[in-house]
């Protein structure tokens, strides 16, 4: 049994895929904490669909994926952040217009030039983790380090805006800049993990680890650590199961996370339910930290 488990580690493609899945899970878990606490789950879902348009354009035009889709994703993120902040229309409507238009453009490009990239189309929608190389491992590792650096350097400002943006703004925190920075980190994370789970399941990898961590603790710092660990474990276990069960890695990783959610929900019971219902409220240990946050 142990030999059967260790056998795939002899293949370089599996080792690369496992490393990418684990790093991607950790990245999504970390960034997902802010996505969940700020009630931005729909933004994560929408932004992944927006980046699909850039992915299609860069693939069919022969442009480097990270340059083409990355530029597209960052512009979409800033557009979503700007429209949402100005409240000219509802946030959900703004995101619906921007992201669905971009996604529709991607579908149209693949429909017209389908013969040039049908494999890329499936990879974008559902992920193609076994096709990654060592450079992909380094790329997603770099994005993870970037996200950790942003959170470390702007920890208090991000914490402040996550729980009470109005008070943060009154205290001198540049909410627009912090929101734009968070959107850029989110876009980079989605861009880096698209090849792991695909456009259709990225939102789940962002939300599930953070939600599970939220049911386990009221502490913001512990939630960051737990969500990162849960995401990494989901990626590692899901990748192994997908190989041995011969199913796609993206759905398997999400199902492992969903199983963890169901297990924790069953264990914590009503206590965990109350924590989940209070995602948009300040947990008990946070106010003292928030009051000390500098402008």
Buried (B, 14 or more C-beta within 10 A) or exposed (E): EEEEEEEBEEEEEBBBBBBBBBBBBBBBBBBBBBBBBBEBBBBBBBBBBBBBBBBBBBBBEEBEBBEBBBBBBBBBBBBBBBBBBEEEEEBEEBBBBBBBBBBEBBBEBBEEBEEBBEEBBBBBBBBBBBEBEEEBBEBBBEBBEBBBEBBEEBBBBBBBBBBBBEBBBEBEBBBEEBBBBBBBBBBBBBBBBBBBBBBBBBBBBBBBBBBBBBBBBBBBEEBBBBBBBBBBBBBBBBBBBBBEEEEBBBBBBBBBBBBBBEEBBEEBEEEBEEBBEEBEEBBEEBEEBBEEBEE
